[in-house]
Amino acid sequence: MLLAAVARPRHDPERDINVDGEIGIWPILEFLPAVRSSRNRPVGSLVPTLMNLDAAIYRKYVITRVIPAIKLKFPTATSALYPSMTMQHPMVALPTLTLRGVSTDGWTFVVRCQPPNSPDLNVLDLGSFASVQTLQLKLVSRSLGEVIHATYAAFEICGGDALANVLLTLQTVMRLVLENNGGNHYRLPHLGKDALRRARALMSNVSCPASFLGKWPFRFLTNNT
């Protein structure tokens, strides 16, 4: 199992660099001594072993790996961040209160939960993981360690353009959800983003008509916030 964190690609004017949005990817594993010998390693050698992801391990990885990576890679002008997480166990076990200890040096982390059971509204499930897996499967892997290294390489190869494409698709899906009054009776859109990028006509955001403000989801949120 892997824990990944991505953000929208952006430019950091203070450092004058482009941030590709790939915060990082981390395997959920531990190293245990081998109980049997083989032609590849003697007994007792430390081998990577996948761990069952529970709430405690998830909190530990977010606090010790994801948050430091965000602080290191995000634009220096950004101090208030809203990590978006899926509404699935153990992700739901990370309230904003847990992140108060890492909300230091001007940083503020406020957890925002994504809609449950809605992979189209999750940027990783919508396209990022598929892009990484497509590249990872092209590399021959004969062990868990090789699979992890291949996944690292695929994650780095994907780059900011692929992530920007998925995020534009995510915005379009959000618009389609509003058009369908919160339903999922739609087809995933194909915007021809690569062709638009070559023509220098790719939009940075998908527009949303003002008429959607009268739809029930907005009325519900207004009355309950």
Secondary structure by P-SEA (a helix, b strand, c coil): cbbbbbcccccccccccccccccccccbbbbbcccccccccccccbbbbbbcccaaaaaaaaaacaaaaaaacccccccbbbbbbcccccccccccccccccccccbbbbbbbccccccccccccccaaaaaaaaaaacccccaaaaaaaaaaaaaaccaaaaaaaaaaaaaaaaaaaaacccccccccccaaaaaaaacccccbbbbbccccccaaaaaaaacc
